[in-house]
Amino acid sequence: MSIVSMLIIGALIATIVVMMLGLRSMAKGGDYDREHAEKFMWERVALQGLVVILLLAAAVILNI
């Protein structure tokens, strides 16, 4: 397994974890959600962007 593949898997797992934290925040509601919801959303968006960049890098490396 190449380093790019491991990075992609790690970024995907991190994205899922942040998404679950965001869902937990929404379920909890109240002040906690108001304080953390936007932070979790931006972290998820950044991680999803990282996954896309890594997938593109993998495609270029493999000449797909």
N, CA, C and O atoms as a GROMACS GRO file, in nm:
protein
  256
    1MET      N    1   0.085  -0.118   0.000
    1MET     CA    2   0.000   0.000   0.000
    1MET      C    3   0.090   0.124   0.000
    1MET      O    4   0.183   0.134   0.080
    2SER      N    5   0.060   0.217  -0.090
    2SER     CA    6   0.144   0.335  -0.102
    2SER      C    7   0.110   0.439   0.005
    2SER      O    8   0.007   0.431   0.072
    3ILE      N    9   0.199   0.534   0.018
    3ILE     CA   10   0.178   0.642   0.116
    3ILE      C   11   0.054   0.722   0.081
    3ILE      O   12  -0.022   0.761   0.170
    4VAL      N   13   0.033   0.747  -0.048
    4VAL     CA   14  -0.086   0.824  -0.089
    4VAL      C   15  -0.213   0.750  -0.049
    4VAL      O   16  -0.309   0.812  -0.002
    5SER      N   17  -0.214   0.619  -0.067
    5SER     CA   18  -0.332   0.540  -0.027
    5SER      C   19  -0.357   0.550   0.122
    5SER      O   20  -0.471   0.564   0.166
    6MET      N   21  -0.250   0.542   0.201
    6MET     CA   22  -0.266   0.553   0.346
    6MET      C   23  -0.314   0.692   0.386
    6MET      O   24  -0.397   0.706   0.476
    7LEU      N   25  -0.263   0.795   0.318
    7LEU     CA   26  -0.309   0.932   0.347
    7LEU      C   27  -0.456   0.949   0.312
    7LEU      O   28  -0.531   1.013   0.386
    8ILE      N   29  -0.498   0.892   0.200
    8ILE     CA   30  -0.639   0.901   0.160
    8ILE      C   31  -0.728   0.832   0.263
    8ILE      O   32  -0.830   0.888   0.305
    9ILE      N   33  -0.691   0.713   0.305
    9ILE     CA   34  -0.769   0.640   0.405
    9ILE      C   35  -0.774   0.718   0.536
    9ILE      O   36  -0.880   0.727   0.599
   10GLY      N   37  -0.661   0.772   0.579
   10GLY     CA   38  -0.658   0.851   0.702
   10GLY      C   39  -0.746   0.975   0.693
   10GLY      O   40  -0.818   1.008   0.788
   11ALA      N   41  -0.741   1.044   0.578
   11ALA     CA   42  -0.824   1.164   0.560
   11ALA      C   43  -0.972   1.128   0.557
   11ALA      O   44  -1.055   1.202   0.609
   12LEU      N   45  -1.006   1.014   0.496
   12LEU     CA   46  -1.146   0.970   0.494
   12LEU      C   47  -1.195   0.938   0.634
   12LEU      O   48  -1.307   0.975   0.671
   13ILE      N   49  -1.113   0.869   0.712
   13ILE     CA   50  -1.151   0.836   0.850
   13ILE      C   51  -1.167   0.964   0.932
   13ILE      O   52  -1.262   0.976   1.010
   14ALA      N   53  -1.075   1.058   0.915
   14ALA     CA   54  -1.084   1.186   0.988
   14ALA      C   55  -1.211   1.260   0.950
   14ALA      O   56  -1.276   1.320   1.036
   15THR      N   57  -1.248   1.257   0.822
   15THR     CA   58  -1.371   1.323   0.776
   15THR      C   59  -1.493   1.261   0.843
   15THR      O   60  -1.583   1.333   0.887
   16ILE      N   61  -1.496   1.129   0.850
   16ILE     CA   62  -1.609   1.060   0.913
   16ILE      C   63  -1.617   1.094   1.061
   16ILE      O   64  -1.726   1.115   1.114
   17VAL      N   65  -1.502   1.100   1.128
   17VAL     CA   66  -1.500   1.133   1.271
   17VAL      C   67  -1.554   1.273   1.294
   17VAL      O   68  -1.637   1.295   1.383
   18VAL      N   69  -1.509   1.370   1.214
   18VAL     CA   70  -1.555   1.509   1.231
   18VAL      C   71  -1.704   1.519   1.198
   18VAL      O   72  -1.777   1.593   1.263
   19MET      N   73  -1.749   1.444   1.097
   19MET     CA   74  -1.891   1.445   1.065
   19MET      C   75  -1.974   1.390   1.181
   19MET      O   76  -2.080   1.444   1.213
   20MET      N   77  -1.927   1.284   1.244
   20MET     CA   78  -1.997   1.228   1.359
   20MET      C   79  -1.998   1.326   1.477
   20MET      O   80  -2.098   1.337   1.548
   21LEU      N   81  -1.888   1.396   1.497
   21LEU     CA   82  -1.884   1.498   1.603
   21LEU      C   83  -1.985   1.609   1.576
   21LEU      O   84  -2.051   1.658   1.668
   22GLY      N   85  -1.997   1.648   1.449
   22GLY     CA   86  -2.096   1.750   1.411
   22GLY      C   87  -2.238   1.702   1.434
   22GLY      O   88  -2.322   1.777   1.482
   23LEU      N   89  -2.264   1.575   1.400
   23LEU     CA   90  -2.398   1.520   1.423
   23LEU      C   91  -2.429   1.512   1.572
   23LEU      O   92  -2.541   1.539   1.615
   24ARG      N   93  -2.328   1.473   1.651
   24ARG     CA   94  -2.347   1.468   1.796
   24ARG      C   95  -2.375   1.608   1.852
   24ARG      O   96  -2.457   1.625   1.942
   25SER      N   97  -2.305   1.707   1.797
   25SER     CA   98  -2.326   1.844   1.840
   25SER      C   99  -2.469   1.889   1.809
   25SER      O  100  -2.533   1.954   1.892
   26MET      N  101  -2.518   1.854   1.689
   26MET     CA  102  -2.654   1.892   1.652
   26MET      C  103  -2.756   1.822   1.742
   26MET      O  104  -2.856   1.882   1.781
   27ALA      N  105  -2.730   1.696   1.775
   27ALA     CA  106  -2.822   1.622   1.860
   27ALA      C  107  -2.826   1.679   2.001
   27ALA      O  108  -2.931   1.683   2.065
   28LYS      N  109  -2.709   1.723   2.048
   28LYS     CA  110  -2.701   1.780   2.183
   28LYS      C  111  -2.772   1.915   2.189
   28LYS      O  112  -2.842   1.945   2.286
   29GLY      N  113  -2.754   1.995   2.082
   29GLY     CA  114  -2.822   2.125   2.073
   29GLY      C  115  -2.774   2.226   2.176
   29GLY      O  116  -2.670   2.207   2.240
   30GLY      N  117  -2.849   2.331   2.192
   30GLY     CA  118  -2.821   2.433   2.292
   30GLY      C  119  -2.692   2.510   2.267
   30GLY      O  120  -2.650   2.528   2.153
   31ASP      N  121  -2.632   2.555   2.376
   31ASP     CA  122  -2.510   2.636   2.368
   31ASP      C  123  -2.394   2.560   2.304
   31ASP      O  124  -2.315   2.617   2.229
   32TYR      N  125  -2.385   2.432   2.336
   32TYR     CA  126  -2.275   2.352   2.280
   32TYR      C  127  -2.281   2.354   2.128
   32TYR      O  128  -2.178   2.372   2.062
   33ASP      N  129  -2.398   2.336   2.072
   33ASP     CA  130  -2.413   2.334   1.927
   33ASP      C  131  -2.381   2.472   1.868
   33ASP      O  132  -2.313   2.480   1.765
   34ARG      N  133  -2.427   2.577   1.931
   34ARG     CA  134  -2.399   2.711   1.881
   34ARG      C  135  -2.250   2.742   1.880
   34ARG      O  136  -2.201   2.811   1.791
   35GLU      N  137  -2.178   2.689   1.979
   35GLU     CA  138  -2.035   2.715   1.989
   35GLU      C  139  -1.952   2.630   1.892
   35GLU      O  140  -1.848   2.675   1.846
   36HIS      N  141  -1.996   2.508   1.860
   36HIS     CA  142  -1.912   2.414   1.787
   36HIS      C  143  -1.959   2.378   1.646
   36HIS      O  144  -1.880   2.327   1.568
   37ALA      N  145  -2.082   2.403   1.611
   37ALA     CA  146  -2.138   2.357   1.483
   37ALA      C  147  -2.059   2.411   1.364
   37ALA      O  148  -2.023   2.335   1.274
   38GLU      N  149  -2.031   2.539   1.363
   38GLU     CA  150  -1.961   2.598   1.249
   38GLU      C  151  -1.817   2.547   1.240
   38GLU      O  152  -1.766   2.524   1.130
   39LYS      N  153  -1.753   2.528   1.354
   39LYS     CA  154  -1.616   2.474   1.356
   39LYS      C  155  -1.612   2.335   1.295
   39LYS      O  156  -1.525   2.306   1.213
   40PHE      N  157  -1.705   2.248   1.335
   40PHE     CA  158  -1.710   2.114   1.281
   40PHE      C  159  -1.738   2.115   1.130
   40PHE      O  160  -1.681   2.035   1.055
   41MET      N  161  -1.825   2.207   1.086
   41MET     CA  162  -1.857   2.214   0.944
   41MET      C  163  -1.733   2.252   0.864
   41MET      O  164  -1.704   2.190   0.762
   42TRP      N  165  -1.660   2.354   0.908
   42TRP     CA  166  -1.541   2.397   0.834
   42TRP      C  167  -1.432   2.292   0.835
   42TRP      O  168  -1.360   2.275   0.737
   43GLU      N  169  -1.418   2.220   0.946
   43GLU     CA  170  -1.319   2.112   0.952
   43GLU      C  171  -1.356   2.001   0.853
   43GLU      O  172  -1.270   1.948   0.784
   44ARG      N  173  -1.484   1.968   0.846
   44ARG     CA  174  -1.529   1.864   0.753
   44ARG      C  175  -1.506   1.906   0.609
   44ARG      O  176  -1.460   1.826   0.528
   45VAL      N  177  -1.538   2.031   0.577
   45VAL     CA  178  -1.518   2.080   0.441
   45VAL      C  179  -1.370   2.078   0.404
   45VAL      O  180  -1.334   2.039   0.293
   46ALA      N  181  -1.284   2.118   0.497
   46ALA     CA  182  -1.140   2.117   0.472
   46ALA      C  183  -1.089   1.975   0.450
   46ALA      O  184  -1.008   1.950   0.360
   47LEU      N  185  -1.136   1.882   0.531
   47LEU     CA  186  -1.093   1.743   0.515
   47LEU      C  187  -1.144   1.684   0.384
   47LEU      O  188  -1.073   1.607   0.318
   48GLN      N  189  -1.265   1.718   0.345
   48GLN     CA  190  -1.318   1.669   0.217
   48GLN      C  191  -1.235   1.726   0.102
   48GLN      O  192  -1.209   1.655   0.004
   49GLY      N  193  -1.194   1.851   0.112
   49GLY     CA  194  -1.106   1.909   0.011
   49GLY      C  195  -0.974   1.837   0.004
   49GLY      O  196  -0.922   1.812  -0.105
   50LEU      N  197  -0.919   1.804   0.120
   50LEU     CA  198  -0.793   1.729   0.126
   50LEU      C  199  -0.807   1.593   0.058
   50LEU      O  200  -0.718   1.550  -0.015
   51VAL      N  201  -0.919   1.525   0.082
   51VAL     CA  202  -0.943   1.395   0.020
   51VAL      C  203  -0.947   1.409  -0.132
   51VAL      O  204  -0.888   1.328  -0.203
   52VAL      N  205  -1.015   1.511  -0.182
   52VAL     CA  206  -1.023   1.532  -0.327
   52VAL      C  207  -0.884   1.557  -0.385
   52VAL      O  208  -0.848   1.501  -0.488
   53ILE      N  209  -0.805   1.640  -0.318
   53ILE     CA  210  -0.669   1.669  -0.365
   53ILE      C  211  -0.584   1.542  -0.365
   53ILE      O  212  -0.509   1.517  -0.460
   54LEU      N  213  -0.594   1.462  -0.260
   54LEU     CA  214  -0.518   1.338  -0.254
   54LEU      C  215  -0.562   1.240  -0.362
   54LEU      O  216  -0.478   1.171  -0.420
   55LEU      N  217  -0.692   1.232  -0.389
   55LEU     CA  218  -0.740   1.144  -0.495
   55LEU      C  219  -0.689   1.190  -0.631
   55LEU      O  220  -0.651   1.106  -0.713
   56LEU      N  221  -0.687   1.320  -0.655
   56LEU     CA  222  -0.632   1.371  -0.779
   56LEU      C  223  -0.483   1.341  -0.790
   56LEU      O  224  -0.434   1.306  -0.897
   57ALA      N  225  -0.410   1.355  -0.679
   57ALA     CA  226  -0.268   1.324  -0.678
   57ALA      C  227  -0.245   1.176  -0.708
   57ALA      O  228  -0.154   1.141  -0.782
   58ALA      N  229  -0.327   1.090  -0.651
   58ALA     CA  230  -0.316   0.947  -0.677
   58ALA      C  231  -0.342   0.917  -0.824
   58ALA      O  232  -0.275   0.833  -0.883
   59ALA      N  233  -0.442   0.985  -0.883
   59ALA     CA  234  -0.472   0.964  -1.024
   59ALA      C  235  -0.356   1.008  -1.113
   59ALA      O  236  -0.325   0.942  -1.212
   60VAL      N  237  -0.292   1.118  -1.078
   60VAL     CA  238  -0.178   1.167  -1.156
   60VAL      C  239  -0.060   1.071  -1.141
   60VAL      O  240   0.008   1.040  -1.239
   61ILE      N  241  -0.035   1.026  -1.020
   61ILE     CA  242   0.075   0.934  -0.996
   61ILE      C  243   0.056   0.803  -1.073
   61ILE      O  244   0.151   0.749  -1.129
   62LEU      N  245  -0.069   0.753  -1.075
   62LEU     CA  246  -0.097   0.627  -1.144
   62LEU      C  247  -0.126   0.646  -1.293
   62LEU      O  248  -0.154   0.549  -1.364
   63ASN      N  249  -0.120   0.771  -1.340
   63ASN     CA  250  -0.146   0.804  -1.482
   63ASN      C  251  -0.282   0.754  -1.530
   63ASN      O  252  -0.294   0.697  -1.638
   64ILE      N  253  -0.381   0.778  -1.448
   64ILE     CA  254  -0.518   0.735  -1.486
   64ILE      C  255  -0.581   0.842  -1.572
   64ILE      O  256  -0.695   0.828  -1.615
   0.00000   0.00000   0.00000
